[in-house]
Amino acid sequence: MKMGNYSAVTEFFLVGLSQYPELQLFLFVLCLIMYLIILLGNSLLIIISILDSRLHTPMYFFLGNLSFLDICYTSSSIPQMLIMFMSARKSISFLGCALQMVISLGLGSTECVLLAVMAYDRYAAICNPLRYPIIMNKVLYVHMAVWSWVIGCLNSLVQTVLTMVLPFCGNNVIDHLTCEILALLKLVCSDITMNVLIMTVASIVLLMIPLMLIFVSYIFILSSILRINSAEGRKKAFSTCSAHLTVVILFYGSALFMYMKPKSKYTKASDEIIGLSYGVVTPMLNPIIYSLRNKEVKEAVKKILSKRLYLRKI
């Protein structure tokens, strides 16, 4: 990388929340517990959806992708974050920072698209139940999942490369808990107009458009549910999409609150804590929501547990 008269940056220092040393041990324990819950909960959902043949449907295929995504997303940042909480030298290498950014940004972008795909799946299931197996055939839903990953990863790769080739003028202190792209761009001492333009376009394409598609899908879903005559039928139809709707509200609600609320130096610490909850709490709650609000998942868990108990008795 050519830096001209600027000194090359070989490492970054992540100093987010370091002004509160008394919180470091508490945050370490809290994040470690939540990370273990994320790994256990999402891994169990993936295993259950594979082992139980009744869950070999598009909805659980997408849910398995979402669980795997959450595991990878948190694994790209939380282990490094745990080290930072307990380390006096809160540094990360240049390549390590680039790798963390490309993974977290790529998986965050993929989740935006994947949630929109899951909304379309619920729309097809509720609004066209008789044609659902034809509409959501295996070729289509596999391609939809693959393209969600491809689009998210391409966006991340482009934005990360365009950021990391810029000169940092020797300034390598990131006032954040992770290598977040907005925090890194603040250290750049050259024109970032192109980066901001690409980021704006990506935000519209990967954040606002999927959110709009989810909103439109649920308008049609709600309209179809209200036309169902029996209360039991309406309850059953809504239960098939309530877990997804809850996850969408958590994901987009925290993301929009974090990135769109007014910033000030007086709310900096609260912004970092909100960012921490956005990256840790939401992935932790996803498997809990799908387990508690989904009858099929609970039945699959009971079936697997009863089978294990039977085998032990033998």
Secondary structure as the mmCIF struct_conf table of DSSP 4:
data_model
#
loop_
_struct_conf.conf_type_id
_struct_conf.id
_struct_conf.beg_label_comp_id
_struct_conf.beg_label_asym_id
_struct_conf.beg_label_seq_id
_struct_conf.end_label_comp_id
_struct_conf.end_label_asym_id
_struct_conf.end_label_seq_id
TURN_TY1_P TURN_TY1_P1 GLY A 4 ASN A 5
BEND BEND1 TYR A 6 TYR A 6
HELX_LH_PP_P HELX_LH_PP_P1 SER A 7 VAL A 9
STRN STRN1 GLU A 11 LEU A 14
TURN_TY1_P TURN_TY1_P2 GLY A 16 GLN A 19
HELX_RH_3T_P HELX_RH_3T_P1 PRO A 21 LEU A 23
HELX_RH_AL_P HELX_RH_AL_P1 GLN A 24 LEU A 51
HELX_RH_3T_P HELX_RH_3T_P2 SER A 53 LEU A 55
BEND BEND2 THR A 57 THR A 57
HELX_RH_AL_P HELX_RH_AL_P2 PRO A 58 SER A 75
TURN_TY1_P TURN_TY1_P3 SER A 76 SER A 77
HELX_RH_AL_P HELX_RH_AL_P3 ILE A 78 MET A 86
BEND BEND3 ALA A 88 ARG A 89
STRN STRN2 SER A 91 SER A 93
HELX_RH_AL_P HELX_RH_AL_P4 PHE A 94 CYS A 127
BEND BEND4 ASN A 128 ASN A 128
TURN_TY1_P TURN_TY1_P4 PRO A 129 ARG A 131
HELX_RH_AL_P HELX_RH_AL_P5 TYR A 132 ILE A 135
TURN_TY1_P TURN_TY1_P5 MET A 136 MET A 136
HELX_RH_AL_P HELX_RH_AL_P6 LYS A 138 MET A 164
TURN_TY1_P TURN_TY1_P6 VAL A 165 VAL A 165
BEND BEND5 LEU A 166 LEU A 166
TURN_TY1_P TURN_TY1_P7 CYS A 169 GLY A 170
STRN STRN3 VAL A 173 ILE A 174
BEND BEND6 HIS A 176 THR A 178
HELX_RH_AL_P HELX_RH_AL_P7 ILE A 181 LEU A 185
TURN_TY1_P TURN_TY1_P8 LYS A 186 LEU A 187
BEND BEND7 SER A 190 SER A 190
HELX_RH_AL_P HELX_RH_AL_P8 THR A 193 SER A 203
HELX_RH_PI_P HELX_RH_PI_P1 ILE A 204 MET A 208
HELX_RH_AL_P HELX_RH_AL_P9 ILE A 209 LEU A 226
TURN_TY1_P TURN_TY1_P9 ARG A 227 ARG A 227
BEND BEND8 ASN A 229 SER A 230
HELX_RH_AL_P HELX_RH_AL_P10 ALA A 231 MET A 260
BEND BEND9 LYS A 261 LYS A 261
HELX_LH_PP_P HELX_LH_PP_P2 PRO A 262 LYS A 263
HELX_RH_3T_P HELX_RH_3T_P3 LYS A 265 THR A 267
HELX_RH_AL_P HELX_RH_AL_P11 LYS A 268 LEU A 292
BEND BEND10 ARG A 293 ARG A 293
HELX_RH_AL_P HELX_RH_AL_P12 LYS A 295 LYS A 313
#
